[in-house]
Each structure stands twice: as structure tokens, then as C-alpha cells.
Amino acid sequence: MYTAAQTQFLQAISKQFLNEPLHENALTEQLQNLKDVIRFHEYRYYILNEPLLADTEYDQLYKQLENFEKHHPLLISADSPTQRVGNSLNQSFQTVPHLVPMLSLDNSYNAEDLRDFDRKARELSAVNEITYCIEPKFDGASISLIYENDQLLRGVTRGDGVEGEEITTNIKQIRSIPLTAKFSEYGIQQIEIRGEIIMNKDAFANYNNYLIAQGFSPLANPRNAASGSLRMKDPKEVAQRNLNAFLYHISYYSSIDGKPVEALSTHAGSLQVLWELGFRSPQKEKRVVQGIQPVIDYCLEFESKRDELPYEIDGMVVKVNELSMQDQLGMTSHHPRWAIAFKFKARQATTILRSIEFQVGRTGAVTPVAKLDPVYLAGVTVSSISVHNEEYIREKDLKIGDHVLIERAGDVIPQIVKSLAELRSGKETSIEFPKNCPVCNSELFKEETEAVWRCINIECEAQVVEKMIHFVSKDAMDIKSFGEANVRKFYELGYLKDIPGIYQLPFDKIASLEGFGKKSIENLLQAIEASKQQPLHRLIYALGIRFVGETTAKTLANAVENIYDFISKDEASLLLLEDVGVKVAKSIHGFFQNEQNIEILRQLEALGLQMNNSKKEAATTNSLGGQTFLFTGSLNKLKRSEAEELVEQNGGKIVSGVSSKLNYLIVGEDAGSKLEKAKKINSIRILTEEAFLTLIHQNQS
């Protein structure tokens, strides 16, 4: 429908309107341009399922037009995007009408918007306080289901809000949607239910792994995955995607005796009915409150824990609870007056990739970092994003000058979802990976089995600084009050040049620096002195030996009496240790055969650091002797370190990965791939945190 030139032009105008909103005295041409832009993005979203704007950016454009027309009603045209529910449809499936139009929701972005919504609702209903029902706004694909005589009759996409595409066969592949439900027990003959098809985070990750293994490109996000699934021709493929469904609204029903159903007199009541009939309604997530302030509080509370959910949501939906009041408030041509969406901070946005900087880490790994036009996203301004390695850049087809879609995922680390290749003008340039280190100019090296290029010059300035930052960190030597900022400051001033220098700082000079008073220096001195008594496993981890994490460092410490014992150990003897594989053994052996590394250890020993394993504590009991443990997911009652300490105090061992050598996997919330892998090994016992604590207690009794 749109040519490449039209696409680039309309996207450019979109950005203009986002940066410079439609003026109060806008010309007719500007108004028409804004309408054209909104229609274009509706086409990209509803028809192609390939949006070029983040949802919140589209919402901003729509709000501009809506507000302008509100103040200039004579300029409203019949073809304005605000005067219809949605857009036209893909004709691949049969088009059928909804029993009741599926209207959009008005959006709010802050507490003031919600208070304004409440004020209008109270004025229209002539009451002092309204009871609201609040539930998550699921980030998926909207559907409408019709049941008749307790049987699923039809499943339909949202479409343009008046008509949708019939996808009943595909809907039946979703196991959370009952094929039959006893609506007749409530006296209901026919009912239309609204809901959202979603793909859980784990299901999305698993399906993407499957696609990658098959040689296909991964899907951009769970919402697109769910939406695209509904239009697939092969129902078996739909079933394979492991979709889920939340049903959250009854839009119409006809009773057997023609009388209203009392259980459906409130929105909360309807969710309860759906739940009792076997639907996945937001019964557990909902909250019914009096007045608008508790609404605001719950919306903000839910936003703070959205990343803990197993599915994606992009806001909350606030609805007047009493259906009689909903009828009284009515609706506009676009949205109901009795409901509003509270949108969370944006997690996707579009921007432009301006350049790539190559940074060197403590292991010599060269990491490309994309420099972007700053864009506000989920509470922060993003201007830099790691793009990992050369292969990642090629896979994403990134070019300097590209328009890119970025997002903040559940771990809140920004990432580039994709480049918007259709917006290229021809002026974009390829990204060339350097052949030499960007810091010391040494030639870069890449092993055949890795995707990462490395600088192998151990005197490279970038590596020296990063190694010192790691050495003082909490999980390593835990030198409190030091931190990355102080490492970099002392290095730039010439007070610190290597790891042994941490214990030889010129505090007489540091005392003259701003922010370093007597108390600050005392605290730093005490922390440095205390770190000299850290157990051997912390020192081993702090040295930054490649592939050696905290668990492996403990294994290594328990294998020797003194750290210098590793000088005489070959790779074969290292391979005999728990969880030490070929790569790890090679890395450890190489580290202790390097004279410069040994010299650093001798300097640290002379400065008073603990090189012997004398701090190794004997287990309190041996009740778990010979048993291996691994923890995955988030624990509620214990910190991970506390749980691991309990194992070791009772004679057990902590391992770093799932294998046939593992005896117990302790599973917390949001457990991931380790749990799935463990399920395939019959010898592994899988315990909850509570069962683990019971095991510890029983063995101590």
C-alpha cells in the first residue's frame, strides 16, 4: 500500500510531530499530515504487524489529533482516525461482526490523568465516590469469544473493532480456552467474552531457541509472537507456540429466562464467574477499591513488580465496577467513559544509530557499543547499548544511520530489537570491526570457537583498570568504599597503576581531594586492611581468571593448601576437580604459568594478603556429605549466598551447572533453563526452597 519513499517520508514526519507537537493554530495541511501519519502507523500495526513506532509514540500522535479536534470541532472530518474504532482488515480469514463493537480504551500516563478520569466519571454519575476494579493490561493480541448453549461457537480477532477475522480453529489450539463452559448454570444462553492472547516469557524464550536451532530469525517480542500466531494457516503450528489466554470482559449475554444475571452485576463479579467456569481471568491480579487514590497506589505498585510476572503487561486497566453505572456513563465513538488504561513507562522506542564505539573489558574482550540519539525509555534516557560482538551486528543487519527499535527487557538492560531497513535512505554505512585494539593498538585475536575478538596484551590500559574494578568488587575482595569511580579516579591521577597498588595508596595525597575527609579515608583504610584476611576462594575469584566464577573459585580453593600449589598442577589434574572442564582447566593453567601473574601474587603476599587455605572452615555437620546442590530462580526466605553456606556447613557441595553429577536442584521463583534441563535427568531431585529448608532441618536434627 505504501511505497518505500512514502514510508520514509511518513516516518520522518512522525518524528517531527513527536518532537514538535501540532500547534494550536495549525494549518489544514499540517492537520492532514498528522491524520495521514496515524493512518500509516495503524496500517503497519494492524495489517502488516510490523510497527515502526513504539506504542507510546503512536499514543502521543493520536492524543495530539484528539486534543486538537476537541478544541476545533468544526475541523473534524468523517475520515479522521478518531472517528472510527480501528482499521481495515487482512482478508486472509473470513470477516464476521462482533455482537458488540470492541472499542479502544482511553490512555492515561500519570496520577493526574487518573484523577481527571475520576472527576469526569463522578460528575456524569452524580456520586461522590466510585468503586473501581483494577487489573493488568496484558500485552498481547485481543480476541472475542462467543459461547452458545455452553459450547465455544466462534473466536474472532479484534479487527477494526466492528468486524474481525474468524480464527476459531486456531483458538481451539489454546488449552487455556475451554471448548465448553457451564454458562447455563448461571442461566446464560449466549455470551460474548473479550480477552487477550499472550505468550508467556518462558514460552517465548523456548520458541525463539527452537527457531534459532532451525536456522530461522527469532521473533521480536511476545506480543508480536502471539498476534502473528492467530493468523497462521496451520493449527498445528499454533499449538506448538504454547499460547495462553486471559479473559477479562463480558461484553454481551442473553439469559435463558430474559432476566439479568445477578452474578454479573459488577465487573469483579464477572471475573469471578469466568474464573469459576475454568477461564484464566485476572481474578488473582484484580483489586476492587473505593475512590481514585487506592487506584493510583495499586497501579504504581504493580508497575514496580511487572518484571516479576511470567507474562508481559504494559499497564493497568481501571474500570467502574458497577455495570449499571457503566451503562449510565456510556461511551464515545472511540472509547468507553467507564474505563481507562494506565500505561506504564515506555519499554520500546525508535531512535537512530549514530556510531559504534569499541570498548575493551578486563578479559581483553572487545565489545561494540552502539551510540544512539538519546531517547526516553522506561524511566531512563538511553543513548548507548551494547551490541555484543561482530556476529550480532551482522545478524541484526545494523548500519550506521539506521533507524532502530530498542526495548528494555525484563532484566532492564536496553537492547536493539531490530533495524528498520525499510526506512533506509541509502546514506547508511556498514559497521567495520577493528583489527587492532582501540586502546593499545595491539593486534586482536579470536579463537575459532568464539564470537569475541580479544586484545591479548596484558598491559593494555583498559584491561588493567577493569581488573582492578573487579578485584575490589563486592563478590571479590569486597573492599567497601572503593568502587569503580574511585578506581578510575585514582588511576587517572596516577595514584593507582595495578592491583598491588590498591594496598599502597598515597593517602596523604588522597586527603587533599574533594570528598575525602578524615572519616572517608578511615573507612577506606579499614576496608582495605580487612580485605587482607578474605578467604582464599575470594582472592582466586578476584584475580579475574577467565571462566572462573565464584563457585569454581571455591572448588579451586578447597583443592590446595596454598595458592602457589596451582603452579605445579597440569591441565589433566585440574580436570579431575568438580565442574572444571577443558576450557576452564586451560585458562587456570595458563594463568599460573604466567610469570607476571605470579609476581603480582608475590607482591600481594608481601603486602599481607592471605595465600593459604587456613581460613577454610570445617563443615558443622557432614549430613549432606558427598551431595551436590545448585540453586536457580529467586529465593524468598534466604539470600543465595546464605543458602549455599547452609549446604557447605552441612558437608554438601555447590556446583555451577546441571549435569548427571548434580543431586539436588533448589528452585525459586522464575526458574529458567536449568529447571527444564534438570527435568530430563531422572537422578536429580528438584526441591522448592521450603523443601530445601526442611531437608536441612531434618539432617541437623
Secondary structure, 3 states (H helix, E strand, C coil): CCCHHHHHHHHHHHHHHHHCCCCCCCCHHHHHHHHHHHHHHHHHHHHCCCCCCCHHHHHHHHHHHHHHHHHCHHHCCCCCHHHCCCCCCCCCCCEEECCCCCCCCEEECCHHHHHHHHHHHHHHHCCCCCEEEEEEEECCEEEEEEEECCEEEEEEECCCCCEEEECHHHHCCCCCCCCECCHHHHCEEEEEEEEEEECCHHHHHHHHHHHHHCCCCCCCCHHHHHHHHHCCCCHHHHHHCCCEEEEEEEEEEEECCCCCCHHHCEHHHHHHHHHHCCCCCCCCCCEEEECHHHHHHHHHHHHHCHHHCCCCEEEEEEEECEHHHHHHHCECCCCECCEEEEECCCCEEEEEEEEEEEEECCCCEEEEEEEEEEEEECCEEEEEEECCCHHHHHHHCCEECCEEEEEECCCCCEEEEEECHHHCCCCCEECCCCCECCCCCCEEECCCCCCCCEECCCCCHHHHHHHHHHHHCCCCCCCCCCHHHHHHHHHHCCCCCCHHHHHHCCHHHHCCCCCCCHHHHHHHHHHHHHHCCCCHHHHHHHCCCCCCCHHHHHHHHCCCCEHHHHHHCCHHHHHCCCCCCHHHHHHHHHHHCCHHHHHHHHHHHHCCCCCECCCCCCCCCCCCCCCEEEEECECCCCCHHHHHHHHHHCCCEECCCCCCCCCEEEECECCCHHHHHHHCCCCCEEEEHHHHHHHHHHHHC
